[in-house]
Amino acid sequence: MGAIDTTIDHAVDLNLKPEVTGFFDPDTFTISYVVKDPNSNHCAIIDPVLDYDAASGRTATTSADKLISFVRDNDLEVDWIIETHAHADHLSAAPYVREQLGGGRIAIGKPIGTVQKVFGKVFNDAKALSGKADEFDHLFEDGEEYRIGAMRAVALHTPGHTPACMTHVVGDAAFVGDTIFMPDVGTARADFPGGDAKTLYRSVKRILALPEQTRVFVCHDYPPEGREPAWETTVGEQRRANIHVKDGIGEDEFVKMREARDATLSLPRLIIPSIQVNIHAGQLPQAEDNGVRYLKVPLDLL
């Protein structure tokens, strides 16, 4: 694939191996992670899920409570609660997790402001239209370095699925959100507002320019029949076997495939509740004067 992009070569430290524990949510096919510094009790939580029943409008914390129990049982200290992007397939449990564990800065990529403005129009949401994203504790810049305990981590902007997608590289591990899936599943769709197949291809290639030994942790797995859910692979495996972007598949071929495939896909089941909550850092709407919280459903728009 050519030389490694020197702007990201520094991101990976193959000698540093964070302890990664994945939690699979079968209802949304989401994997949340606890990423621990091997030399301390500090950790980050990535993409926690708030359970939501679309038929009843009820929320639950079963998935998030598993994360919380793990953190408590192992006496961990949470430095960060990171969203890889504004998810369209599940509601974020970030505020609940922070409340229960007493800490952790809720963070996302800085282009979330762009996503807020786009969906602010969809939901007639004045706060989102400002694009300030001040519900988040921190907004990551492209190439920004930060710490989980003593571990160095780097946030890389990898848009295409959404404008705010970030890949977080921690030691020898890359948490890629929805940008890329397991090799037999492929890549994310690129037809959401602000998405773009050409941009997605270039973002994937940015990830695949990392050293081949880099561990890759995906945010979702939709396993083919006969395979159990999985969420860890490597850059080398992706380059050899990813059905959409393995070595030898060019940009034009990918864009043609991705756009044709996206045209056949239905919207995610939970996109309407998810987006309007997740662009506000997982904060649920304020209760109205009757004490009840409400989500909006735009008619004949999406």
C-alpha positions in Angstrom: 0.0 0.0 0.0 3.0 2.3 0.1 4.8 4.2 2.8 3.1 4.9 6.1 1.7 8.4 6.3 4.2 10.1 8.6 1.4 12.3 10.1 0.1 9.2 11.9 3.2 7.0 12.2 3.8 8.4 15.6 0.4 7.5 16.9 1.1 3.8 17.5 3.3 2.4 20.2 3.5 -1.3 19.5 5.3 -1.9 22.8 2.4 -0.5 24.8 -0.5 -2.9 25.1 -3.5 -1.5 26.9 -5.8 -4.0 28.5 -9.0 -4.0 26.5 -12.3 -5.5 27.6 -15.2 -5.5 25.1 -18.9 -5.7 26.0 -21.3 -6.8 23.2 -24.8 -5.5 23.2 -26.9 -8.0 21.2 -29.8 -5.6 20.6 -27.8 -3.0 18.8 -24.8 -5.1 17.8 -22.6 -2.5 19.5 -19.3 -3.2 21.3 -18.4 -0.9 24.2 -14.9 -1.0 25.6 -13.0 -0.5 28.9 -9.4 0.4 28.0 -7.1 0.2 30.9 -3.6 1.5 31.4 -1.5 -1.7 32.2 0.6 0.2 34.7 -2.1 1.8 36.7 -5.8 1.6 37.6 -6.8 4.3 35.1 -9.1 3.6 32.2 -11.3 5.0 29.5 -14.8 3.9 28.5 -15.6 3.9 24.8 -19.1 4.0 23.3 -21.4 3.0 26.2 -24.9 2.0 25.4 -28.2 3.1 26.9 -30.9 0.4 26.3 -34.0 1.8 24.5 -37.2 0.0 23.6 -38.6 1.8 20.6 -42.1 0.4 21.0 -42.6 1.7 24.6 -40.1 4.5 24.6 -38.6 3.1 27.8 -34.9 3.3 28.6 -32.9 0.8 30.7 -29.3 0.6 31.9 -28.6 -3.2 31.6 -25.8 -2.8 29.1 -24.2 0.2 30.9 -24.4 -1.5 34.3 -22.2 -4.3 33.0 -19.5 -1.8 32.3 -20.0 -0.1 35.6 -19.8 -3.3 37.5 -16.6 -4.2 35.7 -15.0 -0.9 36.6 -16.1 -1.1 40.2 -15.0 -4.8 40.6 -11.6 -3.9 39.3 -11.3 -0.7 41.3 -10.7 1.4 38.1 -10.6 5.1 37.8 -12.3 6.5 34.7 -10.4 9.3 33.0 -12.5 9.5 29.8 -15.9 8.5 28.4 -15.3 8.7 24.7 -17.8 8.6 21.8 -16.2 7.7 18.5 -19.0 9.6 16.7 -22.7 10.5 17.1 -24.2 7.1 16.8 -27.4 6.5 14.8 -28.1 3.0 16.1 -28.0 3.3 19.9 -28.4 5.9 22.6 -25.3 6.9 24.5 -25.2 6.0 28.2 -22.3 8.4 28.8 -24.1 10.7 31.4 -25.4 7.8 33.3 -22.0 6.1 33.4 -20.3 9.3 34.6 -23.0 9.8 37.3 -22.6 6.2 38.6 -18.8 6.2 38.6 -18.3 9.7 39.8 -15.9 10.8 37.0 -14.8 10.7 33.4 -14.8 13.5 30.9 -17.3 13.0 28.1 -15.6 13.6 24.8 -16.1 13.4 21.0 -14.5 14.8 17.9 -14.7 18.6 17.4 -16.7 18.3 14.1 -19.7 17.2 16.2 -20.6 20.9 15.8 -21.2 20.3 12.1 -23.4 17.2 12.9 -25.4 19.3 15.4 -26.1 21.9 12.8 -27.3 19.4 10.3 -29.6 17.6 12.6 -30.6 20.8 14.4 -32.6 21.5 11.2 -34.1 18.0 11.2 -35.3 18.2 14.7 -35.9 22.0 14.8 -33.5 22.1 17.7 -32.2 25.6 18.5 -29.5 24.5 20.8 -28.1 22.1 18.2 -28.2 24.7 15.5 -25.7 26.8 17.4 -23.1 24.0 16.9 -21.4 24.8 20.1 -21.4 21.2 21.4 -20.9 22.6 24.9 -22.7 19.5 26.4 -19.4 17.6 25.9 -16.5 18.1 28.3 -13.9 17.9 25.6 -13.8 18.1 21.8 -10.8 16.3 20.2 -8.8 17.9 17.4 -7.3 15.8 14.7 -3.9 14.5 15.9 -4.5 15.5 19.5 -2.6 13.6 22.1 -4.2 12.8 25.5 -3.6 10.5 28.4 -5.3 7.5 30.0 -3.4 7.2 33.2 0.2 7.2 32.0 -0.8 5.9 28.5 -0.5 8.2 25.6 -3.4 8.2 23.2 -4.0 10.0 19.9 -7.3 11.0 18.3 -7.3 10.8 14.5 -10.1 12.3 12.4 -11.5 9.6 10.1 -14.7 11.1 8.6 -16.9 9.7 5.8 -19.5 7.8 7.8 -20.2 11.0 9.7 -18.2 14.3 9.7 -17.2 13.8 13.4 -15.9 10.2 13.3 -12.6 9.8 15.2 -10.2 6.8 15.5 -8.6 6.6 18.9 -5.1 5.0 18.9 -4.0 3.9 22.4 -0.6 2.1 22.4 -0.9 -0.8 19.9 -4.7 -0.6 19.7 -7.0 1.5 17.4 -10.7 2.0 18.2 -12.2 2.8 14.9 -15.9 3.4 15.6 -18.0 2.6 12.6 -15.4 3.5 9.9 -14.4 -0.1 9.4 -15.9 -3.4 10.6 -14.6 -7.0 10.8 -13.0 -8.1 7.5 -15.9 -10.3 6.5 -18.4 -7.4 7.0 -16.5 -4.5 5.4 -17.1 -0.8 6.0 -19.7 1.6 7.3 -22.3 3.2 5.2 -21.6 6.7 3.9 -25.1 8.0 3.0 -26.0 9.8 6.2 -26.1 13.7 6.1 -22.5 14.8 5.9 -21.3 11.3 4.9 -19.3 10.7 1.8 -18.0 7.5 0.2 -14.8 9.0 -1.2 -14.0 10.6 2.2 -14.7 7.2 3.9 -12.3 5.4 1.6 -9.5 7.9 2.4 -10.2 7.6 6.2 -10.0 3.8 6.0 -6.7 4.1 4.1 -5.5 6.4 6.9 -6.2 3.7 9.4 -4.7 1.0 7.3 -1.5 3.0 7.0 -0.9 2.1 10.7 1.6 -0.7 11.4 0.2 -4.1 10.4 0.4 -5.4 14.0 -1.9 -2.7 15.2 -4.9 -4.2 16.9 -8.2 -2.9 15.5 -11.3 -2.8 17.7 -14.6 -2.2 15.9 -17.8 -0.6 17.3 -20.2 -3.0 15.7 -20.3 -6.5 14.4 -23.0 -7.9 12.2 -21.7 -11.5 11.9 -22.5 -13.6 8.8 -24.5 -16.7 9.6 -22.4 -19.3 11.4 -20.0 -16.9 13.0 -20.2 -15.6 16.6 -19.8 -11.9 17.2 -16.2 -10.7 17.1 -14.6 -7.3 17.5 -10.9 -7.5 17.4 -8.8 -7.8 14.3 -5.5 -6.2 13.0 -4.5 -3.7 10.4 -2.7 -6.6 8.5 -5.9 -8.7 8.5 -7.9 -5.8 7.2 -5.5 -5.1 4.4 -5.5 -8.8 3.4 -9.1 -9.7 3.7 -11.6 -6.8 4.2 -14.3 -7.4 1.6 -14.6 -3.7 0.8 -11.2 -2.2 1.1 -8.5 -4.8 1.1 -5.2 -4.0 -0.7 -5.8 -3.7 -4.4 -9.3 -2.1 -4.2 -9.0 1.4 -5.5 -11.0 4.5 -4.6 -13.3 4.5 -7.7 -14.2 0.8 -7.2 -14.9 1.4 -3.6 -17.0 4.5 -4.1 -19.1 2.7 -6.8 -19.7 -0.3 -4.5 -20.4 1.8 -1.4 -22.9 4.2 -3.1 -24.7 1.3 -4.8 -24.9 -0.7 -1.5 -26.0 2.3 0.5 -28.9 3.0 -1.9 -30.4 -0.4 -0.8 -30.1 0.1 3.0 -33.0 1.2 5.3 -32.4 3.8 7.9 -31.2 2.3 11.3 -34.0 1.3 13.6 -33.1 3.8 16.3 -31.8 6.7 14.2 -34.5 9.2 15.3 -34.1 8.8 19.1 -30.4 8.1 18.9 -29.3 11.1 16.9 -31.3 13.7 18.8 -29.9 12.4 22.1 -26.3 11.7 21.0 -25.6 15.1 19.5 -26.1 16.4 23.0 -23.6 14.0 24.7 -26.3 11.5 25.6 -28.4 14.0 27.6 -32.0 13.1 27.5 -34.6 15.9 26.9 -35.7 17.9 29.8 -39.0 17.0 31.3 -42.0 19.1 30.3 -44.4 20.7 32.8 -46.1 17.3 33.3 -42.9 15.7 34.4 -42.5 13.6 31.2 -39.6 13.7 28.7 -40.4 13.6 25.0 -38.5 12.8 21.8 -39.5 14.3 18.4 -40.3 12.3 15.3 -40.0 14.3 12.1 -42.7 13.2 9.7 -42.0 12.7 5.9 -38.5 14.1 6.2 -35.8 11.4 6.6 
